[in-house]
Structures are given as structure tokens and as C-alpha cells.
Amino acid sequence: MKAVVQHRYGTADVLTYQDVDKPVVKEGDVLVRIHGAAINHADWVYTSGHPLIARLAFGVRGPKNIVRGKDIAGRVEAVGTGVSEFLPGDEVYGEVEAGGFAEYAAVPSHLLALKPANLTFEQAATVPLSARTALQGLRDGGNIQPGQKVLINGASGGVGTFAVQIAKALGAEVTGVCSAGNAALVRSLGADHVIDYSQENFTERGPRYDLILDSIGNHPLSALRQALTLEGTLVLSSGTGGHFLGPMRRIVKALLLSRFISQNLRTVPAKSARESLDVLRELIETGQVTPAIDRMYPLSEVPEAIRYFVEDHARAKIAITV
């Protein structure tokens, strides 16, 4: 089968499109014929090997799993022993540890769910990692409540475009922070207010928010706390950081600090992938959430898609046709 493969860390140039063996279905696995995939920040972390701490999990000298890609959508081709919830022919979507940029993937069944019926495979593939992060960050980490004032920092990004819609669906008053060029997109997703970060620093003046979901990491914790109510919640989903630890240092600092203040500083909790995918499917099929896609690339052009993602600061999601 065709796949996008990586044998060493580096730029998008280390990714190659080549033939590899079709995966073998083990007990508890589902063999998926992939029709759609998507680009995530995690794919760039895998490709570049930065922050360096990530290599402890991915492989110190080079990636242990050589086929890139995390988000997939496709049809079930076969199921392993012990799998009863899916049948050959079912349309599914989900998030894999690695192996999404390929024609086939063997996926543990608990990482998959039935695909939203009203989405194409490419649209569905943009959902799992980004939308799950947004849902779990807002609902589980942030304990979002109807009527709350919620701010999404990075509202035009992959996580942010889903977070704006999910927060609205859960009854919040939503403010999105993005560039002026992406303001129309964020408004179209349902944001009640949009802040152009080049013109206004939301941490310095203006309203205080009950909940902030920060997927950028471009403000100090002290500044973000100034934008919260006294008992508000800050959820850190990602962000920039040092060469070795990346955003982990900031996240650990926030979790420790949260023990001593009235505000809640949290990260996105790890919850059941399938439960979140089932909730997202309902939100999508009822029209409350729709994937926003910037560009689409064929599987053979994943390196170029990664390059665009990194160098041109893509907005929303980049889909891959397989």
C-alpha cells in the first residue's frame, strides 16, 4: 500500500511517499481502508522531533512508528477477534497513534466511532483530534456552563474553529481571538465577539471571562489570569515553549499554581475517545458543528501540506484525500 513515511527527524523534506506493507489486524483491531486524513500540530511534532522531550515517546534516534498521520476516516475492511461493535463496510472515523497517512490502518476499536453521516470522509477526518481537544477542554477541563463568558485564544486554528462552535452549542457567550484576516471566518462559526490580536491585547483590558481555552500559549500565565474572573478557569491545550520541554513546563507550572489560588488552571483531560467522537457526531449531524477546511491535498502531497501548515500558518483544518 502507499503511505507517507519518515525515518528521521527534520523538516517536511524527511517525509516520503512510498510503498509499505499493509498492516496486520490483531485482536481488538479494526482494519480501515482510509479515504480521508488530516494535518494536526502533532504531525509536525512527530516530523520535527521537537520539543526534544517528545522523542522519549516517539523514538530517540528516529520515529519508532514510521508512517505519519493521526486523524482518519474510512470504511471498515476487516475486524480482529473480540471486535463486535463494527462490521465490514461501516463508515468510521477516529484518531490513531500513527499511521493515518496511508491507504490502510489497523486501529484499536476503542479509538473509532461511526462517522457523521452528513460529512464526506475528508471532512470527517478533520474532526477527531482537534474537535476532541476542544470538547474535552471546554466540557471536562473547563466545566463550561450555559451563559458563561468564554474566550477562545487561537479561534481560527484547528482546535479553535471547533471550540467556538462547541462553546456556542453548549450555551456560552463566545469571544474569539484571531487575526483580522480570519475574523470573518470566526464570526461565521458563531462567535459573538472577535478580537484582532494585532490591535487589542485581551489580557490588558475589557471583560473578564469565566473560561479561557488557550491553544496558542502566547501570553504569560499571569496575564491570562488577569483576564479571568476571580473563580474563572483557564484550560491550556497546547502552545509554544522551550526547545526541550515545549509547552510542558508552562502546563506543569499552571497545575501547581492552581492549588494555591481561587482560579482554576487546567489542561485538557484524557477521556474516552469513542465517547467524545459519539458526542461530536451528534453535534455535527444536528448542524451545531461543521468542520472548517482551509485546503485539501492528495496523500502524495502530504509533505507539501505539512510545509504549508508550518510556514504559512494555515487557518482551520487541512484535509488529505486518500
Secondary structure, 3 states (H helix, E strand, C coil): CEEEEECCCCCHHHEEEEECCCCCCCCCEEEEEEEEEECCHHHHHHHHCCCHHHHHHHCCCCCCCCECCCEEEEEEEEECCCCCCCCCCCEEEEECCCCCCECEEEEEHHHEEECCCCCCHHHHHCCHHHHHHHHHHHHHHCCCCCCCEEEEECCCCHHHHHHHHHHHHCCCEEEEEECHHHHHHHHHCCCCEEEECCCCCCCCCCCCEEEEEECCCCCCHHHHHHCEEEEEEEEECCCCCECCCECHHHHHHHHHHHHHCCCEEEECCCCCHHHHHHHHHHHHHCCCCCCCEEEEEEHHHHHHHHHHHHHCCCCCEEEEEC
